[in-house]
Amino acid sequence: MRQSQLFSKTERNAPKDEATINAQLLARAGFVSKLMAGAYSYLPLGLRVLNNIENIVREEMNAVGGQEILMPIIHPKSIWATTGGWDKIDVLFKIKSRTEKEYALGQSEEEVVTPLVMKYVNTYKDLPRAVYQINWKFRDELRSKSGLLRGVEFLMKDMYSFHETQADFERFYAEVKKAYFRVYERMGLVAKATEASGGAFTQKVSYEFMVLTDAGEDDILYCDVCDFCVNAEIAKEKEGGQCTRCGKGTLAKARASEVGNVFDLGQKFAKDFDVTYTDKEGKKQHPIMGCFGIGISRAMGVVVEKFHDEKGIIWPEAVAPFRVHLLALGGADGAHIYDSLQKAGVQVLYDDREMSAGEKFAEADLIGIPWRIVVSPKVGDGKVEVKRRTEKEPRIMDVKEALELIKK
């Protein structure tokens, strides 16, 4: 894409009503535009990042046997009344139509997915099953803050699994847990699986996937030897205490942000809707269900919180809007390099605008694309400057050499 044609523009100053790094930098760099507290428009650069995160999640969910579907956002009151959620879930958005019928905006999809999946599950031979969607969710938050980390509207992947036995759910959870760690690793994040309360969804223990960040909203205790981790709010353990799992490590306390969760739903929703399958003995049984969530837009905010410096964002390559930011300075023409990168399948943002070198460098650092290539009369014919966003000094090399380096 030529930057002269890019819809969005950068801003010199951070919005006065944004306190967190992700909200400030994403707005300044032209990735999002705030409509109101907790709701953002995703501009071309921001949407490219969201799409990249979606694709990572989609690939890993497909790999564990998830099948993608798309469910309605608006739900009739009756299904939420069936499960008790209409009166018990305080963040549920409720609306009324001109015909006086009441509806909810989806903040989760158990009420929709349970009867939907069981419509196609007749016997034990149809189990296990796992379906997921990537869709917008709505929650009536009292304090929408922290940019993309807490909103009234957010993009989420939620997968629901159906099983004959608790053991089969545990087997599937172990597979999904590995897939979740792969998702976060591909985004450049290190996540910890913490034990937490199931809250309004279930009385069973749930698991939250947390990334350490000062912008987080939870405190966690984690072992410095094994993978034990627990939400400090419900923990019996104390900071500085001995790990109760391995008995070797010491528990450290840290601020963290939730980027995913898993709920063991048991048979609650199947019983609420009285949906069953026929087991091997010919008896009717309620399936055991699991819910697996990943916050797509939240993950985008967490990435920015983790990867930035005083100049701007530093995108990991897997989620960056483009792989290369090509800058033409001093009247130089970078069109041939732009064309070569595109032909090689490298996504590139070409800054072909008539601006000073200082302005272009500042904007490039703010936007945070992983690689920067500079073509200018100063460098000379057939030569370019190449620099990673994380490097301080550029390297001068032949155009061919630069293209080979980038393609690797």
Phi, psi and omega per residue, in radians:
M1 nan 2.395 3.038
R2 -1.430 2.237 -3.064
Q3 -1.149 -0.423 3.091
S4 -1.128 -0.380 -3.138
Q5 -1.765 -0.061 -3.092
L6 -1.154 2.291 -3.079
F7 -1.075 -0.793 -3.043
S8 -1.510 2.805 3.109
K9 -2.270 2.723 3.083
T10 -1.439 2.857 3.128
E11 -2.203 2.487 -3.108
R12 -1.206 -0.692 -3.020
N13 -2.004 2.603 3.098
A14 -1.291 2.578 3.081
P15 -1.004 2.417 -3.081
K16 -1.192 -0.416 -3.076
D17 -1.670 0.204 3.117
E18 -1.971 2.213 -3.070
A19 -1.797 -0.414 -3.053
T20 -1.628 2.694 -3.115
I21 -1.045 -0.784 -3.082
N22 -1.094 -0.718 -3.140
A23 -1.164 -0.718 -3.116
Q24 -1.174 -0.869 -3.063
L25 -1.243 -0.691 3.138
L26 -1.129 -0.624 3.094
A27 -1.259 -0.816 -3.119
R28 -1.080 -0.670 -3.072
A29 -1.462 -0.042 3.069
G30 1.444 0.503 3.096
F31 -1.612 -0.604 -3.127
V32 -2.417 2.821 3.030
S33 -2.366 2.207 -3.050
K34 -1.367 2.202 3.052
L35 -1.546 -0.805 3.098
M36 -2.820 3.061 -3.135
A37 -0.991 2.124 3.084
G38 1.480 0.114 3.141
A39 -2.458 2.207 -3.053
Y40 -2.254 2.597 2.897
S41 -1.577 2.347 3.112
Y42 -1.694 2.022 -3.094
L43 -1.420 3.031 -3.024
P44 -0.860 -0.788 3.130
L45 -1.134 -0.764 -3.132
G46 -1.133 -0.681 -3.140
L47 -1.171 -0.604 3.096
R48 -1.105 -0.685 3.101
V49 -1.149 -0.817 3.103
L50 -0.988 -0.770 -3.140
N51 -1.091 -0.661 3.128
N52 -1.164 -0.722 3.094
I53 -1.134 -0.780 3.083
E54 -0.930 -0.805 -3.062
N55 -1.163 -0.643 3.061
I56 -1.074 -0.852 -3.132
V57 -1.087 -0.779 -3.110
R58 -1.057 -0.769 3.141
E59 -1.077 -0.736 -3.099
E60 -1.298 -0.590 3.094
M61 -1.239 -0.657 3.061
N62 -1.100 -0.627 -3.080
A63 -1.171 -0.445 3.113
V64 -1.696 0.160 3.067
G65 1.714 0.122 3.085
G66 -1.245 2.497 3.085
Q67 -2.013 2.218 -3.040
E68 -1.397 2.352 3.044
I69 -2.324 3.135 3.056
L70 -2.445 2.131 -3.061
M71 -1.928 2.780 -3.132
P72 -1.104 2.624 3.074
I73 -1.514 -0.605 -3.126
I74 -1.673 2.280 -3.023
H75 -2.159 2.517 3.068
P76 -1.214 2.585 -3.141
K77 -0.988 -0.605 -3.002
S78 -0.994 -0.692 -3.086
I79 -1.264 -0.549 3.088
W80 -1.317 -0.556 3.059
A81 -1.186 -0.592 -3.138
T82 -1.066 -0.676 -3.109
T83 -1.614 -0.148 -3.089
G84 1.545 -0.041 -3.091
G85 -1.210 -0.453 -3.118
W86 -1.011 -0.672 -3.115
D87 -1.726 -0.405 -3.020
K88 -1.614 -0.489 -3.044
I89 -1.655 1.876 -3.002
D90 -1.323 -0.295 -3.133
V91 -1.599 0.100 -3.105
L92 -1.275 2.158 3.041
F93 -1.336 2.226 -3.136
K94 -2.091 2.340 -3.142
I95 -2.308 2.756 -3.128
K96 -2.201 2.369 -3.118
S97 -1.493 3.058 3.104
R98 -1.150 -0.333 3.103
T99 -1.596 0.164 3.133
E100 1.270 0.127 3.056
K101 -1.355 2.526 -3.089
E102 -1.854 2.542 -3.096
Y103 -2.419 2.847 3.017
A104 -2.116 2.557 2.973
L105 -1.576 2.272 -2.994
G106 -1.050 2.133 2.962
Q107 -1.878 -0.180 2.950
S108 -2.838 3.074 -2.971
E109 -2.223 0.266 -3.141
E110 -0.994 -0.677 -3.095
E111 -1.176 -0.464 3.127
V112 -1.571 -0.784 -2.981
V113 -1.291 -0.527 -3.075
T114 -1.079 -1.010 3.096
P115 -1.163 -0.488 3.127
L116 -1.122 -0.920 -3.113
V117 -1.162 -0.733 -3.078
M118 -1.220 -0.234 3.008
K119 -1.100 -0.473 -3.081
Y120 -1.952 0.112 3.081
V121 -1.931 1.953 -3.110
N122 -1.850 -0.738 -3.103
T123 -2.308 3.062 3.111
Y124 -1.031 -0.406 3.130
K125 -1.173 -0.344 3.134
D126 -1.517 -0.011 -3.102
L127 -1.997 2.653 0.002
P128 -1.402 2.860 3.076
R129 -2.390 2.551 3.071
A130 -2.479 2.186 3.084
V131 -2.199 2.641 3.119
Y132 -2.521 2.825 3.024
Q133 -2.419 2.780 2.963
I134 -2.094 1.936 -2.986
N135 -2.690 2.951 -3.141
W136 -1.422 2.493 3.109
K137 -2.136 2.763 -3.088
F138 -2.343 2.311 3.091
R139 -2.428 2.351 -3.096
D140 -1.423 1.267 -3.112
E141 -1.271 2.375 3.096
L142 -1.315 -0.544 -3.108
R143 -2.280 1.440 3.080
S144 -1.346 1.999 -3.053
K145 -2.635 -3.033 3.062
S146 1.110 0.501 3.085
G147 1.098 -2.168 -3.098
L148 -1.384 -0.089 -3.070
L149 -1.376 -0.379 3.097
R150 -2.604 1.933 -3.088
G151 -2.375 2.929 3.029
V152 -1.477 -0.333 3.095
E153 -2.347 2.259 -3.096
F154 -2.693 2.691 -3.135
L155 -1.626 2.319 -3.018
M156 -2.508 2.551 2.931
K157 -1.745 2.137 3.037
D158 -2.209 2.177 3.137
M159 -1.989 2.474 -3.125
Y160 -2.193 2.267 -3.120
S161 -2.050 2.637 -3.069
F162 -2.257 2.271 -2.990
H163 -2.407 2.757 3.041
E164 -1.323 -0.712 -3.000
T165 -2.304 2.821 3.045
Q166 -1.096 -0.648 3.138
A167 -1.078 -0.665 3.139
D168 -1.225 -0.635 3.040
F169 -1.070 -0.776 -3.140
E170 -1.084 -0.682 3.078
R171 -1.057 -0.817 -3.114
F172 -1.177 -0.689 3.116
Y173 -1.018 -0.721 3.128
A174 -1.064 -0.664 3.106
E175 -1.189 -0.776 -3.109
V176 -1.183 -0.641 3.110
K177 -0.998 -0.791 3.094
K178 -1.089 -0.712 3.135
A179 -1.129 -0.675 3.105
Y180 -1.083 -0.779 3.120
F181 -1.088 -0.615 3.080
R182 -1.152 -0.709 3.113
V183 -1.002 -0.889 -3.076
Y184 -1.204 -0.642 3.102
E185 -1.097 -0.716 3.125
R186 -1.133 -0.474 3.096
M187 -1.520 -0.006 3.138
G188 1.503 0.190 -3.086
L189 -1.810 2.611 3.006
V190 -1.922 2.006 -3.083
A191 -1.906 2.682 3.055
K192 -2.124 2.370 3.104
A193 -1.532 2.015 -3.075
T194 -1.958 2.574 3.033
E195 -1.403 2.448 -3.121
A196 -2.618 2.979 3.091
S197 -1.324 2.547 3.120
G198 -1.285 -0.259 3.082
G199 1.080 -2.437 -3.067
A200 -1.236 -0.303 -3.071
F201 -1.366 -0.734 -3.029
T202 -2.842 2.705 3.086
Q203 -1.476 -0.136 -3.139
K204 -1.331 2.876 3.052
V205 -1.180 2.414 3.055
S206 -2.040 3.001 3.138
Y207 -2.179 2.321 3.069
E208 -1.969 2.463 3.069
F209 -1.779 2.025 -2.973
M210 -2.032 2.460 3.035
V211 -1.969 2.265 -3.125
L212 -1.162 2.168 3.091
T213 -2.854 2.459 3.129
D214 -1.134 -0.334 3.134
A215 -1.478 -0.001 -3.111
G216 -1.186 2.955 -3.090
E217 -2.030 0.084 -3.125
D218 -2.276 2.646 2.981
D219 -1.819 2.347 3.113
I220 -2.146 2.700 3.002
L221 -1.954 2.248 -3.120
Y222 -2.392 2.619 -3.115
C223 -1.440 2.475 3.126
D224 -1.544 0.090 3.112
V225 -2.069 -0.945 -3.121
C226 -1.832 -2.964 -3.073
D227 -1.657 0.250 3.131
F228 -1.135 2.358 3.136
C229 -2.717 2.457 -3.106
V230 -2.557 2.562 3.043
N231 -1.171 2.168 -3.031
A232 -1.077 -0.463 -3.073
E233 -1.113 -0.589 -3.114
I234 -1.938 0.131 -3.012
A235 -1.412 2.490 2.976
K236 -1.458 -0.452 -3.134
E237 -1.273 2.799 -3.138
K238 -2.177 2.665 3.081
E239 -0.992 2.342 -3.139
G240 1.515 -0.127 -3.138
G241 -1.398 2.986 3.127
Q242 -1.374 2.483 3.134
C243 -1.093 2.275 -3.121
T244 -1.409 -0.152 3.141
R245 -1.633 -0.978 -3.070
C246 -1.669 -0.358 3.133
G247 1.261 0.108 -3.088
K248 -1.977 -0.708 -3.017
G249 -1.476 2.963 3.076
T250 -1.926 2.444 -3.096
L251 -1.457 2.154 3.084
A252 -1.833 2.668 -3.140
K253 -1.905 2.427 -3.132
A254 -2.627 2.709 3.045
R255 -1.467 2.437 -3.072
A256 -2.576 2.788 3.101
S257 -2.061 2.328 3.129
E258 -1.292 2.261 3.116
V259 -2.099 -0.027 3.116
G260 -3.008 2.851 3.119
N261 -2.700 2.811 3.086
V262 -2.368 2.276 3.085
F263 -2.073 2.268 2.972
D264 -1.504 1.773 -3.031
L265 -1.449 -0.183 -3.108
G266 1.041 -2.432 -3.134
Q267 -1.856 0.152 -3.025
K268 -0.923 -0.957 -3.030
F269 -1.271 -0.597 3.072
A270 -1.109 -0.682 3.108
K271 -1.243 -0.665 3.121
D272 -1.022 -0.718 -3.115
F273 -1.661 -0.020 -3.140
D274 0.883 0.917 3.092
V275 -1.880 2.351 -3.041
T276 -2.387 2.943 2.972
Y277 -2.288 2.871 3.130
T278 -1.650 2.161 -3.096
D279 -1.458 -3.022 -3.056
K280 -1.137 -0.423 3.120
E281 -1.615 0.071 3.140
G282 1.459 0.199 3.141
K283 -1.661 2.664 3.108
K284 -1.419 2.304 -3.126
Q285 -2.360 2.601 3.008
H286 -1.533 2.330 3.116
P287 -1.257 2.742 2.996
I288 -1.630 2.357 -3.031
M289 -2.052 2.661 3.002
G290 -2.291 2.635 3.115
C291 -2.187 2.312 -3.050
F292 -2.279 1.954 -3.063
G293 -2.003 2.538 2.971
I294 -2.357 2.214 3.085
G295 -1.415 1.899 -3.093
I296 -1.246 -0.937 -3.140
S297 -1.192 -0.626 3.077
R298 -1.069 -0.727 3.122
A299 -1.055 -0.643 3.100
M300 -1.061 -0.758 3.107
G301 -1.156 -0.684 3.134
V302 -1.139 -0.690 3.103
V303 -1.010 -0.760 -3.136
V304 -1.173 -0.681 3.097
E305 -1.066 -0.630 -3.111
K306 -1.443 -0.586 -2.998
F307 -2.122 1.587 3.075
H308 -2.810 2.882 2.979
D309 -2.420 -2.922 -3.089
E310 -1.166 -0.247 -3.114
K311 -1.644 -0.445 -3.115
G312 2.734 -2.706 -3.080
I313 -1.406 2.649 3.020
I314 -2.241 1.590 -3.046
W315 -1.303 2.315 2.903
P316 -1.083 2.582 -3.009
E317 -1.047 -0.605 -3.037
A318 -1.176 -0.423 -3.091
V319 -2.022 -0.100 -3.093
A320 -1.049 2.566 -3.135
P321 -1.140 -0.579 3.028
F322 -2.449 2.800 3.113
R323 -1.529 -0.555 -3.060
V324 -2.261 2.410 2.972
H325 -1.923 1.935 -3.106
L326 -1.699 2.137 -3.111
L327 -1.993 2.212 3.047
A328 -1.810 2.116 -3.071
L329 -2.058 2.678 3.007
G330 1.043 0.575 3.109
G331 1.445 0.045 3.131
A332 -1.193 2.691 3.139
D333 -1.896 2.035 3.139
G334 -1.798 0.244 -3.048
A335 -1.056 -0.667 -3.103
H336 -1.174 -0.624 3.099
I337 -1.244 -0.703 3.083
Y338 -1.000 -0.824 3.139
D339 -1.127 -0.704 -3.124
S340 -1.137 -0.712 3.111
L341 -1.123 -0.747 3.139
Q342 -1.127 -0.731 3.119
K343 -1.112 -0.504 3.129
A344 -1.452 0.004 3.126
G345 1.417 0.281 3.132
V346 -1.624 2.178 3.134
Q347 -1.319 2.216 -2.998
V348 -2.412 2.428 2.985
L349 -1.825 2.052 -3.036
Y350 -1.791 1.937 3.119
D351 -1.453 1.601 -3.117
D352 -1.750 0.254 -3.070
R353 -1.369 2.729 3.070
E354 -1.563 1.582 -3.138
M355 -2.465 2.908 3.120
S356 -1.234 2.745 3.121
A357 -1.062 -0.694 -3.137
G358 -1.061 -0.749 3.128
E359 -1.141 -0.713 -3.130
K360 -1.176 -0.732 3.116
F361 -1.101 -0.751 -3.124
A362 -1.097 -0.757 3.130
E363 -1.171 -0.677 3.126
A364 -1.086 -0.759 3.106
D365 -1.142 -0.667 3.134
L366 -1.139 -0.784 -3.118
I367 -1.206 -0.670 2.941
G368 1.455 0.468 3.099
I369 -1.164 2.438 -2.967
P370 -0.974 -0.712 -3.097
W371 -2.058 2.478 3.049
R372 -2.161 2.249 3.047
I373 -2.060 2.267 -3.127
V374 -2.056 2.243 3.019
V375 -2.017 2.256 -3.091
S376 -2.787 2.772 3.081
P377 -1.051 -0.499 -3.129
K378 -1.117 -0.645 -3.122
V379 -1.304 -0.658 3.116
G380 1.850 2.865 -3.120
D381 -1.151 2.419 3.097
G382 1.294 0.042 3.139
K383 -2.091 2.663 3.067
V384 -2.488 2.778 2.982
E385 -1.649 2.322 3.129
V386 -2.177 2.318 -3.128
K387 -2.644 2.344 2.952
R388 -1.285 2.691 3.119
R389 -1.071 -0.498 -3.098
T390 -1.494 -0.149 -3.111
E391 -1.626 2.666 -3.132
K392 -1.540 -0.684 -3.051
E393 -2.021 2.446 3.108
P394 -1.409 2.827 3.037
R395 -1.964 2.402 3.092
I396 -1.689 2.255 -3.108
M397 -2.651 2.956 3.081
D398 -1.152 2.662 3.128
V399 -1.009 -0.781 -3.125
K400 -1.065 -0.749 3.127
E401 -1.107 -0.699 3.129
A402 -1.114 -0.760 -3.140
L403 -1.113 -0.681 3.108
E404 -1.145 -0.690 3.108
L405 -1.103 -0.796 -3.126
I406 -1.135 -0.729 -3.102
K407 -1.135 -0.475 3.100
K408 -1.172 nan nan
